[in-house]
Amino acid sequence: MPTRPKVAERFAGFDALRIFAAIAVVGTHSYELTGYGTTKPLLYAGRGLFTLGTVGVGVFFVTSGFLVAMSWERSPSLVVFARHRAQRIWPALVVLVVVLVLVLGPLMTTLSVGEYFRSPLTHHFAWKNILLVLGPEYFLPAVFSGQPSSQVDGSLWTLQYEVYGYFALAVLGWFGVLRRPWVVGCLLSAVLLLHRLGVSNTENGYQFFYRPMSVRGLLGFGAWFLAGAFLATVRSSLSPRLLSLIGSAALVSAFLVSEPALVIAGLASLTVGLGMTNWRACAALHRLGDPSYGIYIFSFPVQQVLYQTGAARTPGAMFAFAAPISIAIGYLSWHAVERRALRKGRRG
């Protein structure tokens, strides 16, 4: 008898978590982009330093590892996998770069329009951010200069790690590793150990780098991503409630015993446990769409414009204005760009 194609499992809880993660990043950026970075809320687990934005990024990577591992399981083909991942990341990213280079840049630069478009930095910003795999470019000529941060979109720095996470998972899937949870678990343990050793030997604790990819960044993001992938391989043997309880206990223990590795393990378990719980409210939210990626990549330039125009110069005001605007843009991005690209990809 012919085998039936695997039916996609739907976990509406992840939509709510991703929206929370994106808004958490907006919250942390509200301090950084108004010059109040030294007053932002911090949590320490030993030398591990965690902000609300760090937690949000962690939730993104755990969720991505979990859902992308399931995607490979449903369609174990390198071509299909690569097409689906590209159609998830690049369409909204290309729209963002076009808007930043052709609209926001000319409006916000202190240069003449001709000088702006002749600048090599403008061209560099466009091609490097669209290619992405070579790392992002954060600056446009004379745009947002003189502000607490002159970056045009500092959120883009995590996307290259996301793409390399896709590549690593495809390699694991191609060699059949994802069918062996114990092997994925061993890889996760090794990455966690290496990351933990790096944290313990660093004066500044757990911090991500904004500039080109680093071993530390690869280990940190890799731990979040692999944790999600590992939990996807064993999801049938763990109930969402049990995972949530394990994650909550691990997080409490992490700060009691000052162990940063437990933060990663605990947050990963709690994220997947909550994400697999299909509450009625989450199902209703799921029907509205997934604005999280749009919120994440568009919110930074929104906040920069709010600061430059004087609409928001304190963290509270910045968050109050930026969060709803970014959510609206996130839904617009989802319905106008992302959903259409994904539907086209599924038909292809």
C-alpha positions in Angstrom: 0.0 0.0 0.0 1.2 3.5 -0.7 2.3 5.5 2.3 0.3 8.5 3.3 2.0 11.9 3.5 2.6 13.0 7.0 0.0 15.5 8.2 1.4 18.8 9.5 1.0 19.2 13.3 -0.4 22.5 14.3 0.7 24.2 17.5 -1.0 27.5 17.8 0.8 28.3 21.0 4.0 29.1 19.2 2.3 32.1 17.5 1.7 33.8 20.8 5.2 33.0 22.0 6.8 34.5 18.9 4.8 37.6 19.2 5.8 37.9 22.8 9.5 37.3 21.8 9.3 40.1 19.1 7.7 42.5 21.6 10.3 41.7 24.2 13.0 42.7 21.7 11.2 46.0 21.1 11.2 46.5 24.9 15.0 46.1 25.2 15.7 48.2 22.2 13.5 50.9 23.7 16.3 51.4 26.3 19.2 51.1 23.9 17.8 53.4 21.2 16.9 56.2 23.6 20.3 56.3 25.4 19.1 54.5 28.5 20.9 51.2 27.8 22.7 51.1 31.2 19.3 51.2 33.0 17.6 48.3 31.1 16.5 45.4 33.3 19.1 42.6 33.6 19.1 39.1 35.1 22.3 37.3 36.0 22.9 33.5 36.3 26.5 33.4 37.4 28.4 35.2 34.6 25.4 34.7 32.3 23.7 38.0 31.6 20.2 38.0 30.2 17.9 40.8 29.1 14.3 40.6 28.0 15.6 40.9 24.5 17.9 37.9 25.0 15.0 35.9 26.2 13.0 36.9 23.2 15.8 35.9 20.8 16.1 32.6 22.7 12.4 31.9 22.2 12.7 32.7 18.5 15.6 30.2 18.1 14.1 27.4 20.2 10.8 27.8 18.3 12.6 27.8 15.0 14.6 24.7 15.8 11.5 22.9 16.9 9.3 23.8 13.9 12.0 23.5 11.3 13.0 20.0 12.5 9.3 19.1 12.1 9.3 20.6 8.6 12.3 18.4 7.6 10.5 15.4 9.1 7.5 16.0 6.9 9.5 16.7 3.7 13.0 15.2 3.9 14.2 16.8 0.7 17.1 19.3 0.5 15.5 21.1 -2.4 12.1 21.4 -0.8 13.6 22.3 2.6 15.8 25.0 1.1 12.9 26.5 -0.9 10.6 26.7 2.1 13.3 28.3 4.3 14.1 30.8 1.7 10.5 31.7 1.2 10.1 32.2 4.9 13.1 34.6 5.4 13.9 36.5 2.2 10.6 38.0 0.8 10.0 40.2 3.8 13.7 40.9 4.2 13.9 42.1 0.5 10.9 44.4 1.1 12.5 45.7 4.2 15.8 46.5 2.5 14.1 48.2 -0.5 12.0 50.4 1.9 15.0 51.3 4.0 17.3 52.1 1.0 14.8 53.8 -1.3 12.4 55.4 1.1 13.6 55.8 4.6 17.2 56.5 3.7 16.6 59.5 1.4 14.1 60.9 3.9 16.3 60.7 6.9 19.8 61.4 5.5 21.5 64.7 6.0 23.1 64.4 2.6 21.6 65.4 -0.7 19.6 62.7 -2.4 22.3 62.5 -5.1 25.1 62.1 -2.6 23.1 59.5 -0.7 22.6 57.3 -3.8 26.1 57.7 -5.1 27.6 56.6 -1.7 29.2 53.1 -1.8 27.7 52.5 1.7 24.2 52.7 0.2 25.0 50.0 -2.3 26.8 48.0 0.3 23.9 48.1 2.6 21.5 46.9 -0.1 23.4 43.9 -1.5 24.9 42.7 1.8 21.6 42.6 3.7 19.8 40.9 0.8 22.5 38.3 0.5 22.5 38.0 4.3 24.8 35.0 4.6 27.9 37.3 4.6 26.5 39.2 7.6 24.4 42.3 7.8 25.3 46.0 7.2 23.8 48.3 9.7 24.5 51.8 8.4 23.3 54.1 5.6 25.2 57.3 4.8 24.3 60.1 7.3 21.1 58.3 8.4 20.3 58.6 12.1 23.8 60.1 12.8 24.0 61.7 16.2 21.4 59.4 17.8 22.3 57.0 20.7 22.6 54.4 18.0 23.2 55.2 14.3 22.3 51.7 13.1 19.4 51.6 10.7 18.3 48.1 11.6 20.3 46.4 14.4 17.8 43.5 14.5 19.3 42.0 11.4 22.3 40.6 13.2 20.6 37.4 14.3 19.3 36.4 10.8 22.6 35.1 9.6 22.7 32.7 12.5 19.2 31.6 11.7 20.2 30.8 8.1 23.3 28.8 9.2 21.0 27.0 11.7 18.9 25.9 8.8 21.9 24.7 6.9 23.2 22.7 9.9 19.8 21.1 10.4 19.5 20.2 6.7 22.9 18.5 7.0 21.7 16.6 10.1 18.5 15.6 8.4 20.3 14.5 5.2 22.6 12.2 7.2 19.6 10.7 9.2 20.7 12.2 12.5 17.3 13.7 13.2 15.9 10.2 13.2 18.2 9.4 16.2 17.2 11.6 19.2 20.1 10.4 21.3 22.6 11.7 18.7 20.9 15.1 18.6 20.9 15.1 22.4 24.7 14.4 22.5 25.3 17.2 20.0 23.2 19.5 22.1 25.1 18.5 25.3 28.4 19.2 23.5 27.3 22.6 22.3 26.0 23.6 25.7 29.2 22.5 27.3 31.4 24.5 24.9 29.1 27.5 25.3 29.2 27.2 29.1 33.0 27.1 29.1 33.1 30.2 27.0 30.7 32.0 29.3 32.8 31.0 32.4 35.9 32.4 30.9 34.5 35.8 29.8 34.5 38.8 32.0 31.4 40.4 30.5 29.2 37.3 30.7 26.6 36.2 28.3 26.4 38.8 25.5 25.7 38.4 21.8 28.0 40.2 19.3 26.6 42.7 16.8 29.4 42.4 14.3 30.5 39.5 12.2 29.7 35.9 13.3 31.7 34.6 16.2 32.3 31.2 17.6 30.6 32.4 20.8 27.6 33.5 18.8 27.4 30.2 16.9 27.5 28.3 20.2 25.0 30.4 21.9 22.4 30.5 19.1 23.3 26.9 18.2 22.4 25.8 21.7 18.9 27.4 21.5 18.3 26.1 18.0 19.5 22.5 18.7 17.5 22.4 21.9 14.3 23.1 19.9 15.3 20.5 17.3 16.0 17.9 20.0 12.7 18.5 21.7 11.0 18.0 18.3 12.6 14.6 18.0 11.2 13.5 21.4 7.9 15.4 21.4 5.8 12.3 21.2 7.1 11.0 24.6 6.8 14.3 26.5 3.5 16.0 27.3 3.3 19.8 27.0 2.5 20.1 30.7 5.5 18.0 31.8 7.8 20.0 29.5 6.4 23.3 31.0 7.0 22.0 34.5 10.5 20.8 33.8 11.3 24.1 32.1 9.9 26.2 34.9 11.8 24.2 37.5 15.1 24.5 35.5 14.7 28.3 35.1 14.1 28.8 38.9 17.1 26.5 39.6 19.3 28.4 37.1 19.1 31.6 39.0 19.2 30.0 42.4 22.5 28.1 41.6 23.8 30.8 39.1 24.0 28.4 36.2 23.6 29.9 32.7 23.4 26.6 30.9 20.2 25.8 32.9 18.6 29.0 31.5 19.0 27.7 28.0 17.7 24.2 28.9 14.9 25.6 31.0 13.7 28.3 28.6 13.8 25.7 25.7 11.6 23.2 27.6 9.2 25.9 28.8 8.9 27.4 25.3 8.2 24.1 23.6 5.8 23.0 26.4 3.8 26.3 26.1 4.0 26.3 22.4 2.5 22.8 22.1 -0.4 23.8 24.3 -3.3 24.7 22.0 -5.3 27.2 24.1 -8.5 28.5 22.6 -7.2 32.1 22.7 -4.0 31.0 20.8 -6.1 29.3 18.2 -8.0 32.6 17.6 -4.7 34.5 17.5 -3.3 31.9 15.0 -6.2 32.7 12.6 -5.1 36.4 12.5 -1.7 35.4 11.1 1.9 35.5 12.4 3.3 39.1 12.6 6.4 38.1 14.7 9.0 38.2 11.9 7.7 41.5 10.6 7.7 43.0 14.1 11.2 41.8 14.6 12.8 43.2 11.5 10.8 46.4 11.0 10.6 47.6 14.7 14.2 48.8 14.9 13.9 51.4 12.1 10.5 52.4 13.4 12.1 53.2 16.8 14.9 55.1 15.1 12.4 57.3 13.3 10.4 57.9 16.5 13.6 59.1 18.2 14.7 61.3 15.4 11.3 63.0 15.0 11.2 63.6 18.8 8.1 61.5 19.2 9.8 59.2 21.8 12.9 60.0 23.7 12.5 57.8 26.8 12.1 54.0 27.1 8.5 54.1 28.2 7.4 56.5 25.5 9.4 54.6 22.9 7.8 51.3 23.8 4.3 52.8 24.0 4.6 54.1 20.4 6.8 51.5 18.8 5.0 48.4 20.0 1.6 49.0 18.4 3.1 50.5 15.2 5.4 47.5 14.8 2.6 45.0 15.4 0.5 46.7 12.7 3.4 46.6 10.3 4.1 43.0 11.3 0.5 42.0 10.3 0.8 44.0 7.1 4.0 42.2 6.3 2.5 38.8 7.0 -0.7 39.3 4.9 0.9 41.3 2.0 4.2 39.5 1.7 5.0 36.5 3.9 1.8 34.5 3.7 1.7 34.9 -0.1 5.3 33.7 -0.5 4.7 30.7 1.7 1.5 29.7 -0.1 3.3 30.0 -3.4 6.1 27.8 -2.0 3.7 25.1 -0.8 2.1 25.0 -4.3 5.6 24.8 -6.0 
